[in-house]
Amino acid sequence: MSDPRFELRQVTENEWLVLDHRFDSHDSHQTVAVVRDQSRGLDVLWMRELPLRAHYRTATDVLDAIQNHYDPPSRSTAPVTIPHVPPFLVSKHRAKER
């Protein structure tokens, strides 16, 4: 799922920025997260209040988590087919008994 709204930009050998292109480049809100490569994996410093983890395996995992947060995959399914049963027909004879 590639969303042009977000960009993962490598700024050093061990550091990336996740940018939100809804904001101008001079706007501090454009930076969503700073991702740093540590010996035990990637640490994420969130620049927004997001309910996401602080540690990831890869930088693209961070980008995927952000994209899924802002645009979650659809969980809708096709409608369930309900079998149709024709209405019960009352015979003329039974109708007179009532």
C-alpha positions as a Markdown table, in Angstrom:
| # | Residue | x | y | z |
|---|---|---|---|---|
| 1 | Met | 0.0 | 0.0 | 0.0 |
| 2 | Ser | 1.8 | 3.1 | -1.2 |
| 3 | Asp | 0.4 | 6.4 | -0.1 |
| 4 | Pro | 2.1 | 9.5 | -1.6 |
| 5 | Arg | 0.9 | 11.4 | 1.4 |
| 6 | Phe | 3.8 | 9.9 | 3.5 |
| 7 | Glu | 7.4 | 9.6 | 2.6 |
| 8 | Leu | 10.3 | 7.8 | 4.3 |
| 9 | Arg | 13.4 | 9.9 | 3.7 |
| 10 | Gln | 16.8 | 8.7 | 4.8 |
| 11 | Val | 18.8 | 11.6 | 6.2 |
| 12 | Thr | 21.9 | 9.7 | 7.4 |
| 13 | Glu | 23.1 | 6.1 | 7.3 |
| 14 | Asn | 21.2 | 5.3 | 10.5 |
| 15 | Glu | 18.4 | 7.8 | 10.5 |
| 16 | Trp | 15.1 | 8.4 | 8.6 |
| 17 | Leu | 12.3 | 10.9 | 8.7 |
| 18 | Val | 8.7 | 10.1 | 8.0 |
| 19 | Leu | 7.1 | 13.1 | 6.3 |
| 20 | Asp | 3.5 | 14.0 | 5.8 |
| 21 | His | 3.1 | 15.9 | 2.5 |
| 22 | Arg | -0.2 | 17.3 | 3.6 |
| 23 | Phe | 2.0 | 20.0 | 5.2 |
| 24 | Asp | 4.4 | 22.4 | 3.5 |
| 25 | Ser | 8.1 | 21.6 | 3.8 |
| 26 | His | 8.6 | 24.6 | 6.1 |
| 27 | Asp | 5.9 | 23.5 | 8.5 |
| 28 | Ser | 7.1 | 21.5 | 11.5 |
| 29 | His | 4.0 | 19.4 | 11.4 |
| 30 | Gln | 5.3 | 17.7 | 8.2 |
| 31 | Thr | 7.6 | 15.5 | 10.3 |
| 32 | Val | 5.6 | 12.6 | 11.7 |
| 33 | Ala | 8.5 | 10.6 | 13.2 |
| 34 | Val | 12.3 | 10.3 | 13.4 |
| 35 | Val | 13.5 | 6.7 | 13.0 |
| 36 | Arg | 16.9 | 5.7 | 14.3 |
| 37 | Asp | 18.8 | 2.4 | 13.7 |
| 38 | Gln | 20.0 | 1.0 | 17.0 |
| 39 | Ser | 21.8 | -2.3 | 17.6 |
| 40 | Arg | 18.6 | -3.9 | 18.7 |
| 41 | Gly | 16.4 | -2.6 | 15.9 |
| 42 | Leu | 14.8 | 0.7 | 15.0 |
| 43 | Asp | 13.7 | 3.2 | 17.6 |
| 44 | Val | 10.9 | 5.6 | 16.7 |
| 45 | Leu | 10.6 | 9.1 | 18.1 |
| 46 | Trp | 7.0 | 10.2 | 17.4 |
| 47 | Met | 6.5 | 13.9 | 16.6 |
| 48 | Arg | 2.7 | 13.4 | 16.9 |
| 49 | Glu | 0.5 | 11.6 | 19.4 |
| 50 | Leu | 0.0 | 8.3 | 17.7 |
| 51 | Pro | -0.9 | 5.0 | 19.3 |
| 52 | Leu | 1.9 | 3.1 | 17.6 |
| 53 | Arg | 4.9 | 1.2 | 18.9 |
| 54 | Ala | 8.3 | 2.7 | 19.6 |
| 55 | His | 10.3 | -0.2 | 18.1 |
| 56 | Tyr | 10.3 | -1.8 | 14.7 |
| 57 | Arg | 12.4 | -4.2 | 12.6 |
| 58 | Thr | 12.6 | -2.1 | 9.4 |
| 59 | Ala | 12.0 | 1.5 | 8.4 |
| 60 | Thr | 9.4 | 0.4 | 5.9 |
| 61 | Asp | 7.5 | -1.3 | 8.8 |
| 62 | Val | 7.3 | 2.1 | 10.4 |
| 63 | Leu | 5.9 | 3.7 | 7.2 |
| 64 | Asp | 3.4 | 0.8 | 6.8 |
| 65 | Ala | 2.2 | 1.3 | 10.4 |
| 66 | Ile | 1.6 | 5.0 | 9.8 |
| 67 | Gln | -0.2 | 4.4 | 6.6 |
| 68 | Asn | -2.4 | 1.8 | 8.2 |
| 69 | His | -3.2 | 4.1 | 11.1 |
| 70 | Tyr | -4.3 | 6.9 | 8.8 |
| 71 | Asp | -6.0 | 4.7 | 6.2 |
| 72 | Pro | -6.8 | 1.3 | 7.7 |
| 73 | Pro | -7.5 | -1.5 | 5.3 |
| 74 | Ser | -11.2 | -2.2 | 4.6 |
| 75 | Arg | -12.7 | -4.9 | 6.8 |
| 76 | Ser | -15.9 | -5.0 | 4.9 |
| 77 | Thr | -17.0 | -8.2 | 3.2 |
| 78 | Ala | -19.4 | -9.1 | 0.5 |
| 79 | Pro | -23.0 | -9.5 | 1.7 |
| 80 | Val | -24.0 | -12.9 | 3.0 |
| 81 | Thr | -26.5 | -14.5 | 0.7 |
| 82 | Ile | -29.7 | -15.5 | 2.5 |
| 83 | Pro | -31.5 | -18.4 | 0.8 |
| 84 | His | -34.9 | -17.5 | -0.4 |
| 85 | Val | -37.8 | -19.7 | 0.5 |
| 86 | Pro | -41.1 | -19.0 | -1.3 |
| 87 | Pro | -44.0 | -18.1 | 1.0 |
| 88 | Phe | -46.2 | -20.9 | 2.3 |
| 89 | Leu | -49.3 | -21.3 | 0.2 |
| 90 | Val | -52.5 | -21.9 | 2.0 |
| 91 | Ser | -54.8 | -24.2 | 0.0 |
| 92 | Lys | -58.4 | -23.1 | -0.5 |
| 93 | His | -59.6 | -26.0 | 1.6 |
| 94 | Arg | -57.5 | -25.1 | 4.6 |
| 95 | Ala | -58.5 | -21.4 | 4.3 |
| 96 | Lys | -62.2 | -22.4 | 4.7 |
| 97 | Glu | -61.4 | -24.4 | 7.9 |
| 98 | Arg | -60.1 | -21.3 | 9.7 |
